[in-house]
Amino acid sequence: MNDRIRRDDRREPSFDRGRGESRDDFDMRLSDDDRPLHRHRPAARPEPRSEPRVRNKRGGGGGGRRGRRRRRSLLGSLFYWTLVLGLWCAIGLGGFIAYHASQLPPIDQLTVPKRPPNIAILAADGSLLANRGETGGRTVTIGEIPPYLPKAFVAIEDRRFYDHFGIDPIGITRALVTNLRGRGVAQGGSTLTQQLAKNLFLTQERTAARKIQEAILALWLERTYSKNQILELYLNRVYFGSGAYGVEAAAQRYFNKSARSVSIAEAAMLAGLVQAPSRLAPNRNPDLAEKRAQLVIAAMADQGFITQAAAKTALTAPAEVPERVGAGSVNYAADYVMDVLDDFVGAVDGDVTVLTTVDTKLQSSAETILVDALSAQGAKLNASQGAVVSLAPDGAIRALIGGRDYTKSQFNRATAARRQPGSSFKPFVYLTALEKGLTPDTIRDDSPVSIKGWEPENYSRTYRGPVTLQTAMAHSLNTVAARLIQEVTPREVIRTAQRLGITSGLQPNMSLALGTSEVTPLEMTAAYASFANGGQSVLPYVIREVRQTNGKVVYARKANNFGPVIQPQPLAMMDTMFNGVMNGGTGSKFNIPGWEVGGKSGTTQDFRDAWFVGFTARLVTAVWVGNDDNSTMKRVTGSGLPGEIWGKFMKAAHAGAQPQPLPGGFWRGAPSTGIGDGAPVADARVPAAPVPQEGDRAWVRPPAQERNFFERLFGG
């Protein structure tokens, strides 16, 4: 019974957790013996725990280890995926670079493109007249320019130029940081080598593709050339604005001097200019250019390229751009040089120097006198343009002014404008008549004349009656010239004019005697030169010599003698008649004391063109005045404004020179009376002088090469 009571009092263990009792507390409450034995099914496995539980306040070590393992797992995953992403980015970038590299020519075929040739045009004294070509200046070497000039570019554009390999990671980082701080693009990371690569091979577009190609090409340049070679290439290729490529062109453009002669202040201004040529051009924005130059000077001193004393001197005496004076007339002469250069040297594939016959003093004097005269009287007389050509008697061009202002009009009126010469053409009529046997004392009637309906009148509308040919030419009597061309025929006059150098098309009509066929000032001057040099044929020329930069002469002019085109007797007669124009005739106001001078004025109908052409044994000069639109002037005659310009120029050109007689001498005819007073006098004829013809010794036709050039020269 007791046993039964004990069995009845026995309590079966409860396997249920109490409310609020945790699983851990429940497990601890049970002893090993209390745990039920499940004979029919296995005990349930404990649930997996995601993280360790802390059993008491002090905690357990197992949970901390599992936390650290989890943190390490997260860092590892982050590192792994970062590595994978970076690898894919590198592959993508490599492919991008490879693609754009494939757009470049093969590296082993890369060559630095030739710099467009420059033609340096020098005056007779060796001074520079102008540069022609795409660059605006010749190539210079590092050795021939001051050392501070290239260092100025290094100081401001690429201070680590001598340390990097074409790309400068430090410079790029510095520029990036500076730009981020300034919230804009204040600095660029391109090296001088990269800039050179862009200038040589690429366009100016701002794209990632171009920057990649630029970097590749910069590496190639650094591998192929030395630092000094790269710097020299850069200095000769970089753009400075105003059409100037390279430091030589820029120095000439802004300072009127060679890069070999620039000061530290000028070098700094040039170096600062390349950042923004248009905005920093010293002739446009001198203040901005000076501020930029100050930064360059400070950078040069900071990097030890110049001393602090030199920097101070440069800052206190900044560079100044000289004011350009004059109308730029030398460019007319330079353009003419370029027009004829290929006739002598062919295509130019490298820098050359052209030595010309131009006299800078005469060129400047002619420009000043012409411009001043038109400025003072042009508006009043409705005369807007003019041209001046002055030759030595052998044809060397000493001055050539093709217009009033080259900056406003580049049309060369001296060589390309064909205008009616008026009475300045009459000497060819008189020469033809003299060669037919007449003399300056031959009498012709100055009275109204009608030739097949053509009725020319004198300018004064008055008539003198019987006059000598000398008087008729001195006073430019139209009626006498008309009668003479009727006697000798227009075709004979054309032959005479062409023999002396007129190549423009001449119309074989009676009005030719009064200069109605158009010619250029240059060919008129050349034709008159035969009267000044003893009757010799003249081929006007402007080029004396052409040299390459290495000193090799590729062309040197040789003296050409095509023989006489005027025989001595008619030449002396013509010079006598020309001299009569200057002594008592239409040119008497412009005579040059002490010199034997000849000249002739010319005025066309309705005063559209006015000329004065004259000569001494020293110079032959033609002046034309008119309007480009062929509008009429206000009664401007050849003995008016053009004669005044001619007289001032010729007197200035002969100042201080020893007077020389004309080589042809003067004709001394038998004394006569009644000339010009209406009393008829018999012709004082002399035997007709033989007219030079092709094949005669008196006149040898130029060789084909020279003849073609002569025809091209005048556009014939």
C-alpha positions as CSV (number, residue, x, y, z in Angstrom):
1,M,0.0,0.0,0.0
2,N,2.7,2.3,0.9
3,D,4.3,1.4,-2.3
4,R,1.1,2.2,-4.0
5,I,0.9,5.5,-2.2
6,R,4.4,6.3,-3.2
7,R,3.4,5.4,-6.7
8,D,0.3,7.5,-6.5
9,D,2.3,10.4,-5.0
10,R,4.9,10.3,-7.8
11,R,4.6,13.1,-10.3
12,E,5.4,12.7,-13.8
13,P,7.9,15.3,-15.1
14,S,6.3,18.0,-17.3
15,F,7.9,18.6,-20.6
16,D,6.1,21.9,-21.2
17,R,7.8,25.2,-20.7
18,G,6.2,27.6,-18.4
19,R,5.0,31.0,-19.5
20,G,7.8,33.4,-19.8
21,E,10.3,30.6,-19.4
22,S,13.0,30.7,-22.0
23,R,14.3,27.6,-23.8
24,D,17.6,27.9,-22.1
25,D,16.0,28.0,-18.6
26,F,13.8,25.1,-19.5
27,D,16.8,23.0,-20.5
28,M,18.6,23.8,-17.3
29,R,15.6,22.8,-15.2
30,L,15.7,19.4,-16.5
31,S,18.2,16.9,-15.3
32,D,19.5,14.2,-17.4
33,D,17.2,11.7,-15.7
34,D,14.2,13.9,-16.2
35,R,14.6,14.0,-19.9
36,P,12.0,11.9,-21.6
37,L,13.0,8.8,-23.5
38,H,11.2,8.7,-26.8
39,R,11.2,5.2,-27.8
40,H,8.9,5.6,-30.6
41,R,10.5,8.6,-32.3
42,P,13.9,10.4,-32.0
43,A,14.2,13.5,-30.1
44,A,14.0,16.7,-32.0
45,R,17.2,18.3,-32.9
46,P,17.9,21.7,-31.3
47,E,17.1,24.6,-33.6
48,P,20.2,26.2,-35.3
49,R,21.0,29.5,-33.8
50,S,22.0,32.4,-36.0
51,E,24.1,34.0,-33.4
52,P,25.4,32.9,-30.0
53,R,23.4,33.8,-26.9
54,V,24.8,35.2,-23.8
55,R,24.0,33.0,-20.9
56,N,24.9,35.3,-18.1
57,K,26.0,38.8,-17.5
58,R,29.6,38.0,-18.0
59,G,28.8,36.4,-21.4
60,G,30.5,33.7,-23.2
61,G,33.6,33.7,-25.5
62,G,32.0,31.7,-28.4
63,G,29.6,34.6,-29.5
64,G,32.4,37.2,-29.9
65,R,34.4,34.9,-32.1
66,R,31.4,34.3,-34.4
67,G,30.9,38.2,-34.7
68,R,34.4,38.8,-35.7
69,R,34.2,36.0,-38.3
70,R,31.1,37.7,-39.8
71,R,32.8,41.1,-40.0
72,R,35.7,39.6,-41.7
73,S,33.4,37.9,-44.2
74,L,31.8,41.3,-45.1
75,L,35.2,43.0,-45.7
76,G,36.3,40.1,-47.8
77,S,33.2,40.3,-49.9
78,L,33.6,44.0,-50.4
79,F,37.3,43.6,-51.3
80,Y,36.4,40.8,-53.7
81,W,33.7,42.7,-55.6
82,T,35.8,45.8,-55.7
83,L,38.6,43.9,-57.2
84,V,36.3,42.3,-59.8
85,L,34.7,45.7,-60.6
86,G,38.2,47.3,-60.9
87,L,39.3,44.5,-63.1
88,W,36.4,45.0,-65.5
89,C,36.9,48.7,-65.5
90,A,40.5,48.2,-66.4
91,I,39.6,45.8,-69.2
92,G,37.0,48.3,-70.5
93,L,39.4,51.2,-70.3
94,G,42.1,49.2,-72.0
95,G,39.7,48.3,-74.8
96,F,38.7,52.0,-75.1
97,I,42.3,53.0,-75.3
98,A,43.1,50.3,-77.8
99,Y,40.2,51.3,-80.0
100,H,41.3,54.9,-80.2
101,A,44.9,53.9,-80.5
102,S,43.9,51.8,-83.5
103,Q,42.5,55.0,-85.1
104,L,46.1,56.4,-85.2
105,P,48.6,55.5,-87.9
106,P,50.9,52.7,-86.9
107,I,53.5,53.9,-84.4
108,D,56.4,52.7,-86.6
109,Q,55.1,54.8,-89.5
110,L,54.6,58.0,-87.5
111,T,56.6,61.0,-88.6
112,V,56.5,64.7,-87.6
113,P,54.7,66.5,-90.4
114,K,56.7,69.1,-92.2
115,R,56.1,72.7,-91.1
116,P,54.7,74.8,-93.9
117,P,57.5,76.7,-95.5
118,N,58.1,80.4,-94.7
119,I,59.3,82.9,-97.2
120,A,61.2,85.7,-95.5
121,I,61.3,88.7,-97.9
122,L,64.1,91.1,-97.3
123,A,64.8,94.6,-98.6
124,A,67.9,95.5,-100.5
125,D,69.7,96.3,-97.3
126,G,68.8,92.9,-95.7
127,S,66.1,94.2,-93.4
128,L,62.9,92.2,-93.2
129,L,60.0,93.5,-95.3
130,A,57.5,90.7,-94.6
131,N,57.0,87.0,-94.1
132,R,54.9,85.0,-96.4
133,G,53.5,81.5,-95.9
134,E,51.1,79.8,-93.5
135,T,53.2,80.3,-90.4
136,G,54.1,84.0,-90.6
137,G,57.8,83.4,-89.6
138,R,60.7,81.1,-90.2
139,T,61.9,78.2,-88.0
140,V,64.4,78.9,-85.3
141,T,66.6,76.5,-83.3
142,I,67.1,76.4,-79.6
143,G,70.7,77.4,-80.0
144,E,70.0,80.7,-81.7
145,I,67.5,82.2,-79.2
146,P,68.2,83.4,-75.7
147,P,68.0,80.6,-73.1
148,Y,65.4,82.4,-71.1
149,L,62.9,82.3,-74.0
150,P,62.3,78.5,-74.0
151,K,62.5,78.4,-70.2
152,A,59.7,81.0,-70.0
153,F,57.4,78.4,-71.6
154,V,58.6,75.6,-69.4
155,A,58.0,77.8,-66.3
156,I,54.4,78.7,-67.0
157,E,53.2,75.7,-69.1
158,D,55.1,72.6,-67.8
159,R,57.4,73.1,-64.9
160,R,58.2,69.4,-64.7
161,F,59.0,69.2,-68.4
162,Y,62.5,67.8,-67.8
163,D,61.3,65.2,-65.3
164,H,58.2,63.5,-66.7
165,F,57.9,61.0,-69.5
166,G,55.4,62.9,-71.7
167,I,52.5,62.5,-69.3
168,D,52.8,64.1,-65.8
169,P,50.6,62.3,-63.2
170,I,51.7,64.8,-60.6
171,G,50.8,67.7,-62.7
172,I,47.5,66.2,-63.6
173,T,46.7,65.6,-59.9
174,R,47.8,69.1,-59.0
175,A,45.6,70.6,-61.7
176,L,42.7,68.5,-60.7
177,V,42.9,69.5,-57.1
178,T,43.3,73.2,-58.0
179,N,40.3,73.0,-60.3
180,L,38.2,71.3,-57.7
181,R,39.0,73.9,-55.1
182,G,38.2,76.7,-57.5
183,R,35.1,74.9,-58.8
184,G,36.2,75.4,-62.4
185,V,38.9,74.8,-64.9
186,A,41.8,77.0,-63.7
187,Q,44.7,74.7,-64.7
188,G,45.3,72.1,-67.4
189,G,47.2,68.9,-66.9
190,S,48.6,68.7,-70.4
191,T,52.4,68.7,-70.7
192,L,54.3,70.6,-73.4
193,T,54.7,67.2,-75.1
194,Q,51.0,66.6,-75.1
195,Q,50.4,70.1,-76.5
196,L,52.9,69.5,-79.2
197,A,51.2,66.1,-80.1
198,K,47.9,67.9,-80.4
199,N,49.4,70.6,-82.6
200,L,51.2,68.1,-84.8
201,F,48.7,65.3,-85.3
202,L,45.3,66.1,-83.8
203,T,42.4,68.6,-84.0
204,Q,41.5,71.1,-81.3
205,E,38.3,69.4,-80.2
206,R,37.9,68.7,-76.5
207,T,37.0,65.0,-76.2
208,A,38.1,62.0,-74.2
209,A,39.1,60.3,-77.4
210,R,41.4,63.1,-78.4
211,K,43.0,63.2,-74.9
212,I,43.8,59.5,-75.1
213,Q,45.3,59.8,-78.5
214,E,47.2,62.9,-77.3
215,A,48.7,60.8,-74.4
216,I,49.7,58.0,-76.7
217,L,51.4,60.4,-79.2
218,A,53.1,62.2,-76.3
219,L,54.7,58.9,-75.2
220,W,55.9,58.3,-78.8
221,L,57.4,61.8,-79.0
222,E,59.3,61.3,-75.7
223,R,60.6,58.0,-76.9
224,T,61.7,59.4,-80.3
225,Y,63.1,62.8,-79.5
226,S,65.2,64.5,-76.9
227,K,63.7,67.1,-74.5
228,N,65.4,69.9,-76.4
229,Q,64.2,68.6,-79.7
230,I,60.6,68.4,-78.4
231,L,60.9,72.0,-77.0
232,E,62.2,73.3,-80.3
233,L,59.4,71.6,-82.2
234,Y,56.9,73.1,-79.8
235,L,58.3,76.6,-80.0
236,N,58.1,76.5,-83.8
237,R,54.6,75.1,-84.0
238,V,52.5,76.7,-81.2
239,Y,50.0,79.4,-82.3
240,F,50.3,82.9,-81.0
241,G,47.3,84.5,-82.7
242,S,47.2,87.0,-85.6
243,G,48.3,84.3,-88.0
244,A,51.6,83.8,-86.2
245,Y,52.8,80.2,-85.7
246,G,56.1,79.9,-83.8
247,V,58.1,82.3,-81.6
248,E,59.9,83.9,-84.6
249,A,56.6,84.8,-86.2
250,A,55.1,86.0,-82.9
251,A,58.2,88.2,-82.1
252,Q,58.0,89.8,-85.5
253,R,54.3,90.2,-85.3
254,Y,54.1,91.8,-81.8
255,F,57.5,93.4,-81.3
256,N,58.9,93.9,-84.8
257,K,62.0,92.0,-84.0
258,S,63.5,88.5,-84.3
259,A,63.0,86.0,-81.5
260,R,66.8,86.1,-81.2
261,S,66.5,89.7,-79.8
262,V,63.6,89.5,-77.4
263,S,64.1,90.6,-73.8
264,I,63.1,88.7,-70.7
265,A,59.9,90.8,-70.4
266,E,59.1,90.1,-74.1
267,A,59.8,86.4,-73.7
268,A,57.5,86.3,-70.7
269,M,54.7,88.0,-72.7
270,L,55.1,85.5,-75.5
271,A,55.0,82.5,-73.2
272,G,51.9,83.8,-71.4
273,L,50.2,84.4,-74.7
274,V,49.8,80.8,-75.8
275,Q,47.2,80.0,-73.1
276,A,44.6,82.2,-74.9
277,P,46.1,83.9,-78.0
278,S,43.0,86.0,-78.8
279,R,42.2,87.1,-75.3
280,L,45.8,87.8,-74.3
281,A,47.1,89.4,-77.5
282,P,49.3,92.3,-76.4
283,N,48.2,94.5,-79.3
284,R,44.5,94.0,-78.3
285,N,44.6,93.6,-74.5
286,P,47.9,95.0,-73.2
287,D,46.7,95.0,-69.6
288,L,45.8,91.3,-69.6
289,A,48.9,90.5,-71.5
290,E,51.0,92.3,-68.9
291,K,49.4,90.6,-65.9
292,R,50.0,87.2,-67.5
293,A,53.6,88.1,-68.2
294,Q,54.1,89.0,-64.6
295,L,53.0,85.5,-63.6
296,V,55.5,84.1,-66.1
297,I,58.3,86.2,-64.7
298,A,57.5,85.2,-61.1
299,A,57.4,81.5,-62.2
300,M,60.8,81.8,-63.9
301,A,62.4,83.3,-60.9
302,D,60.8,80.8,-58.5
303,Q,62.2,77.9,-60.6
304,G,65.6,79.5,-60.8
305,F,65.5,80.1,-64.6
306,I,66.4,83.8,-64.0
307,T,67.8,85.7,-61.0
308,Q,65.6,87.7,-58.7
309,A,67.4,90.8,-59.9
310,A,66.6,90.0,-63.5
311,A,63.0,89.4,-62.6
312,K,62.8,92.7,-60.8
313,T,64.2,94.5,-63.8
314,A,61.7,92.7,-66.1
315,L,58.8,93.6,-63.9
316,T,59.8,97.3,-63.7
317,A,60.3,97.6,-67.5
318,P,57.5,95.5,-69.0
319,A,57.3,94.7,-72.7
320,E,55.7,97.2,-75.0
321,V,54.1,96.5,-78.4
322,P,55.4,99.2,-80.8
323,E,52.7,101.1,-82.6
324,R,52.5,100.2,-86.2
325,V,52.9,103.3,-88.5
326,G,52.2,103.6,-92.2
327,A,49.7,102.0,-94.5
328,G,51.6,98.7,-94.7
329,S,52.6,99.3,-98.3
330,V,55.5,96.9,-98.1
331,N,52.9,94.1,-98.3
332,Y,52.2,95.2,-101.9
333,A,55.8,94.6,-102.7
334,A,55.8,91.3,-100.8
335,D,52.7,90.1,-102.6
336,Y,54.4,90.9,-105.9
337,V,57.4,88.9,-104.9
338,M,55.2,86.0,-104.2
339,D,53.5,86.4,-107.5
340,V,56.8,86.0,-109.4
341,L,58.8,83.7,-107.1
342,D,57.7,80.4,-108.6
343,D,59.0,81.6,-112.0
344,F,62.5,81.4,-110.5
345,V,62.5,78.6,-107.9
346,G,59.3,76.6,-108.5
347,A,57.5,75.1,-105.6
348,V,59.0,76.0,-102.2
349,D,59.1,73.1,-99.8
350,G,61.3,74.6,-97.0
351,D,62.0,78.0,-95.5
352,V,63.7,80.4,-97.9
353,T,65.0,83.9,-97.7
354,V,64.3,86.2,-100.7
355,L,66.6,89.2,-101.1
356,T,64.8,91.9,-103.1
357,T,65.7,95.2,-104.8
358,V,63.3,97.3,-102.7
359,D,64.8,100.3,-101.0
360,T,63.1,100.7,-97.6
361,K,63.7,104.5,-97.5
362,L,62.2,105.0,-101.0
363,Q,59.3,102.7,-100.2
364,S,58.5,104.5,-97.0
365,S,58.9,107.9,-98.6
366,A,56.6,107.0,-101.5
367,E,53.9,105.6,-99.1
368,T,54.0,108.7,-96.9
369,I,53.8,111.2,-99.7
370,L,51.0,109.3,-101.5
371,V,48.9,108.8,-98.3
372,D,49.4,112.4,-97.1
373,A,48.4,113.8,-100.5
374,L,45.3,111.7,-100.7
375,S,44.4,112.5,-97.1
376,A,44.8,116.2,-97.7
377,Q,43.1,116.6,-101.1
378,G,41.5,113.3,-101.9
379,A,38.0,114.1,-100.5
380,K,38.0,117.5,-102.0
381,L,39.0,116.1,-105.5
382,N,37.0,112.9,-105.2
383,A,40.3,110.9,-105.6
384,S,40.4,107.9,-103.3
385,Q,43.2,105.8,-104.6
386,G,46.7,105.9,-106.0
387,A,49.7,103.9,-107.0
388,V,53.5,104.6,-107.2
389,V,56.1,102.5,-109.0
390,S,59.8,103.5,-108.9
391,L,62.5,101.6,-110.8
392,A,66.2,101.9,-111.3
393,P,67.0,102.4,-115.0
394,D,68.0,98.8,-115.3
395,G,64.5,97.7,-114.1
396,A,65.2,97.0,-110.4
397,I,62.0,97.8,-108.4
398,R,63.0,100.3,-105.7
399,A,59.5,101.2,-104.5
400,L,56.1,99.8,-105.2
401,I,52.9,101.2,-103.6
402,G,49.8,99.4,-104.8
403,G,47.2,101.5,-102.9
404,R,46.4,103.9,-100.2
405,D,46.1,101.4,-97.3
406,Y,46.9,97.7,-97.6
407,T,44.9,96.8,-94.5
408,K,41.8,98.1,-96.2
409,S,42.5,96.8,-99.7
410,Q,45.0,94.2,-100.8
411,F,44.4,94.8,-104.5
412,N,47.7,95.8,-106.1
413,R,46.9,98.7,-108.4
414,A,50.6,99.1,-109.3
415,T,50.8,95.7,-111.0
416,A,47.2,94.5,-111.6
417,A,45.1,97.6,-112.3
418,R,44.8,98.4,-116.0
419,R,43.8,102.0,-116.6
420,Q,43.9,104.4,-119.5
421,P,47.2,106.3,-119.5
422,G,46.0,109.4,-121.3
423,S,48.6,111.7,-122.8
424,S,51.4,109.8,-120.9
425,F,51.1,107.3,-123.8
426,K,52.0,110.0,-126.4
427,P,55.8,109.4,-126.3
428,F,55.3,106.1,-128.1
429,V,53.5,108.0,-130.9
430,Y,56.3,110.6,-131.1
431,L,59.0,108.0,-131.0
432,T,57.4,106.1,-133.9
433,A,57.3,109.4,-135.8
434,L,60.9,110.2,-135.1
435,E,62.0,106.7,-136.2
436,K,60.1,107.5,-139.5
437,G,62.4,110.5,-140.1
438,L,60.8,113.4,-138.2
439,T,62.6,115.6,-135.7
440,P,61.6,117.6,-132.7
441,D,61.7,120.7,-134.9
442,T,59.2,119.1,-137.4
443,I,56.2,121.4,-137.8
444,R,52.6,120.2,-137.5
445,D,49.4,122.2,-137.4
446,D,47.6,122.6,-134.1
447,S,44.1,123.1,-135.3
448,P,40.8,121.3,-135.2
449,V,41.0,117.9,-136.9
450,S,38.5,115.3,-138.0
451,I,39.6,111.7,-138.8
452,K,36.7,109.6,-139.9
453,G,34.4,111.2,-137.5
454,W,36.8,111.4,-134.7
455,E,37.4,115.0,-133.6
456,P,39.9,115.3,-130.7
457,E,40.2,118.6,-128.9
458,N,43.0,120.1,-126.8
459,Y,42.4,120.2,-123.1
460,S,42.4,124.1,-123.2
461,R,40.0,124.1,-126.2
462,T,42.4,126.5,-127.8
463,Y,44.8,126.0,-130.8
464,R,48.2,127.4,-131.5
465,G,48.5,126.8,-135.2
466,P,51.8,125.5,-136.7
467,V,54.0,124.2,-133.9
468,T,57.1,122.0,-133.6
469,L,56.7,118.4,-132.3
470,Q,58.7,119.4,-129.3
471,T,56.2,122.2,-128.4
472,A,53.3,119.9,-129.1
473,M,54.6,117.3,-126.7
474,A,55.6,119.9,-124.0
475,H,52.1,121.3,-124.0
476,S,50.4,117.9,-124.7
477,L,48.5,119.1,-127.8
478,N,46.0,116.4,-128.8
479,T,45.5,117.5,-132.3
480,V,49.2,117.1,-133.3
481,A,49.3,113.6,-131.7
482,A,46.2,112.7,-133.7
483,R,47.7,113.8,-136.9
484,L,50.9,111.9,-136.2
485,I,49.2,108.6,-135.5
486,Q,47.3,109.0,-138.7
487,E,50.6,109.4,-140.5
488,V,52.5,106.5,-138.9
489,T,49.4,104.2,-138.4
490,P,48.2,102.8,-135.1
491,R,49.8,99.4,-135.7
492,E,53.2,101.0,-135.9
493,V,52.6,102.8,-132.7
494,I,51.6,99.5,-131.1
495,R,54.8,97.8,-132.3
496,T,56.8,100.6,-130.7
497,A,55.0,100.4,-127.4
498,Q,55.4,96.6,-127.3
499,R,59.1,96.9,-128.1
500,L,59.6,99.1,-125.1
501,G,57.7,96.8,-122.8
502,I,54.0,97.4,-123.0
503,T,52.3,94.0,-123.0
504,S,48.7,94.9,-122.3
505,G,46.4,94.6,-125.2
506,L,46.4,97.8,-127.3
507,Q,43.6,98.6,-129.7
508,P,44.7,99.7,-133.2
509,N,42.6,102.8,-133.5
510,M,43.3,106.5,-133.8
511,S,42.3,107.3,-130.3
512,L,45.3,105.2,-129.1
513,A,47.3,108.4,-129.6
514,L,45.5,109.8,-126.6
515,G,46.0,106.8,-124.4
516,T,42.7,105.1,-124.6
517,S,44.0,101.5,-124.3
518,E,44.5,100.4,-120.7
519,V,47.9,99.6,-119.2
520,T,49.4,99.1,-115.7
521,P,51.6,101.5,-113.8
522,L,54.4,98.9,-113.7
523,E,54.6,98.4,-117.4
524,M,54.4,102.2,-118.1
525,T,57.4,102.7,-115.7
526,A,59.4,99.9,-117.4
527,A,58.7,101.3,-120.8
528,Y,59.9,104.8,-119.8
529,A,63.0,103.2,-118.3
530,S,64.4,102.7,-121.8
531,F,64.4,106.5,-122.3
532,A,66.5,106.8,-119.0
533,N,69.1,104.1,-119.6
534,G,70.4,104.8,-123.0
535,G,67.7,103.0,-125.0
536,Q,68.2,99.5,-123.5
537,S,65.4,97.0,-123.2
538,V,64.1,96.7,-119.6
539,L,62.7,93.7,-117.8
540,P,61.5,94.9,-114.4
541,Y,62.6,92.7,-111.6
542,V,62.3,92.6,-107.8
543,I,64.2,89.4,-106.8
544,R,68.0,89.4,-106.6
545,E,68.6,86.2,-104.7
546,V,66.9,83.2,-103.0
547,R,68.6,81.2,-100.3
548,Q,67.6,78.2,-98.2
549,T,68.1,78.4,-94.4
550,N,71.3,76.4,-94.7
551,G,72.8,79.2,-96.9
552,K,72.5,77.4,-100.2
553,V,71.7,79.8,-103.1
554,V,68.8,78.4,-105.2
555,Y,68.6,81.5,-107.4
556,A,70.8,84.4,-108.1
557,R,69.9,87.0,-110.8
558,K,72.4,87.4,-113.6
559,A,72.6,90.6,-115.6
560,N,70.5,90.3,-118.7
561,N,71.2,92.5,-121.7
562,F,68.5,92.2,-124.3
563,G,70.1,94.9,-126.4
564,P,68.9,98.4,-127.4
565,V,65.3,99.0,-128.3
566,I,65.8,102.7,-129.2
567,Q,68.5,103.9,-131.5
568,P,70.8,106.7,-130.3
569,Q,69.5,109.5,-132.5
570,P,65.8,109.1,-131.9
571,L,66.6,108.5,-128.2
572,A,68.4,111.8,-127.9
573,M,65.5,113.5,-129.7
574,M,63.0,112.0,-127.3
575,D,65.0,112.9,-124.2
576,T,65.2,116.4,-125.6
577,M,61.4,116.5,-125.9
578,F,60.9,114.9,-122.5
579,N,63.2,117.6,-121.0
580,G,61.1,120.2,-122.7
581,V,58.0,119.0,-120.8
582,M,59.9,119.6,-117.5
583,N,61.2,123.0,-118.7
584,G,58.3,125.2,-119.7
585,G,55.8,122.4,-120.3
586,T,53.2,120.6,-118.1
587,G,55.9,119.3,-115.8
588,S,57.8,122.5,-115.2
589,K,56.6,122.7,-111.5
590,F,58.2,119.4,-110.7
591,N,61.7,119.8,-112.2
592,I,64.7,118.7,-110.1
593,P,67.4,121.3,-110.0
594,G,70.8,120.1,-111.2
595,W,69.4,117.0,-112.8
596,E,68.5,116.2,-116.4
597,V,64.9,115.2,-116.1
598,G,62.2,113.9,-118.5
599,G,58.6,113.4,-117.9
600,K,55.0,113.4,-119.2
601,S,51.6,113.9,-117.7
602,G,48.4,112.1,-118.7
603,T,44.7,112.8,-118.1
604,T,41.9,110.7,-119.4
605,Q,38.4,111.8,-120.6
606,D,36.1,112.9,-117.8
607,F,39.1,112.9,-115.4
608,R,38.8,109.3,-114.5
609,D,42.6,108.7,-114.5
610,A,45.5,111.0,-113.9
611,W,49.2,110.1,-114.4
612,F,52.6,111.5,-114.2
613,V,55.6,109.4,-115.4
614,G,59.1,110.8,-115.4
615,F,62.8,109.8,-115.0
616,T,66.4,110.8,-114.3
617,A,69.5,108.7,-114.8
618,R,68.9,107.5,-111.2
619,L,65.2,106.6,-111.1
620,V,62.1,106.1,-113.2
621,T,58.8,106.8,-111.4
622,A,55.1,106.6,-112.4
623,V,52.2,107.9,-110.3
624,W,48.6,107.1,-110.9
625,V,45.6,108.6,-109.1
626,G,41.9,107.7,-109.6
627,N,39.1,105.7,-108.1
628,D,38.6,101.9,-108.1
629,D,35.0,102.2,-109.5
630,N,36.3,104.3,-112.4
631,S,34.2,107.3,-111.2
632,T,35.3,110.8,-112.3
633,M,37.4,113.0,-110.2
634,K,36.9,116.8,-109.9
635,R,39.1,118.0,-112.7
636,V,42.3,116.2,-111.5
637,T,44.9,116.3,-114.3
638,G,48.2,114.6,-114.5
639,S,50.0,117.8,-113.9
640,G,48.0,118.3,-110.8
641,L,47.8,115.8,-107.9
642,P,49.9,113.1,-109.5
643,G,52.6,115.6,-110.6
644,E,52.8,116.9,-107.0
645,I,53.2,113.4,-105.6
646,W,55.9,112.6,-108.3
647,G,57.8,115.9,-107.7
648,K,57.9,115.5,-103.9
649,F,59.0,111.8,-104.1
650,M,61.6,112.4,-106.7
651,K,63.1,115.4,-105.0
652,A,63.3,113.5,-101.7
653,A,64.9,110.5,-103.6
654,H,67.6,112.6,-105.2
655,A,68.4,114.7,-102.1
656,G,72.1,114.7,-101.5
657,A,72.9,112.5,-104.6
658,Q,75.4,113.6,-107.2
659,P,73.5,114.7,-110.4
660,Q,74.1,112.5,-113.4
661,P,73.3,113.2,-117.1
662,L,70.9,111.1,-119.1
663,P,72.9,108.4,-121.0
664,G,71.2,109.2,-124.3
665,G,72.2,112.8,-124.2
666,F,70.2,115.7,-125.9
667,W,69.5,116.4,-129.5
668,R,70.9,119.6,-130.8
669,G,68.8,120.7,-133.8
670,A,69.4,123.7,-136.1
671,P,68.1,126.9,-134.6
672,S,64.7,127.9,-136.0
673,T,62.4,130.8,-135.7
674,G,58.7,131.3,-135.6
675,I,58.0,128.0,-133.8
676,G,54.7,128.2,-132.2
677,D,53.9,131.7,-133.5
678,G,51.9,130.6,-136.5
679,A,54.6,131.1,-139.1
680,P,55.2,127.9,-141.1
681,V,58.7,126.6,-141.1
682,A,60.0,123.8,-143.3
683,D,60.7,120.4,-141.6
684,A,64.2,120.1,-140.4
685,R,64.3,116.4,-141.3
686,V,67.2,114.0,-140.8
687,P,67.7,110.6,-142.4
688,A,65.2,108.1,-141.0
689,A,66.7,106.0,-138.2
690,P,66.2,102.2,-138.8
691,V,63.4,100.8,-136.7
692,P,64.6,97.9,-134.6
693,Q,62.9,94.7,-135.6
694,E,63.0,91.1,-134.5
695,G,66.3,89.5,-135.6
696,D,68.2,92.8,-135.8
697,R,71.1,93.4,-133.6
698,A,69.4,96.5,-132.4
699,W,66.8,94.5,-130.5
700,V,67.1,90.8,-129.6
701,R,63.9,89.1,-128.6
702,P,64.2,87.7,-125.1
703,P,64.6,83.9,-124.7
704,A,61.3,81.9,-124.4
705,Q,61.6,81.6,-120.6
706,E,62.2,85.3,-120.1
707,R,59.6,86.2,-122.7
708,N,56.9,84.0,-121.0
709,F,57.8,85.6,-117.7
710,F,57.6,89.1,-119.2
711,E,54.2,88.3,-120.6
712,R,53.0,86.9,-117.3
713,L,54.4,89.8,-115.5
714,F,52.0,92.2,-117.2
715,G,49.2,89.7,-117.6
716,G,49.6,89.6,-121.4
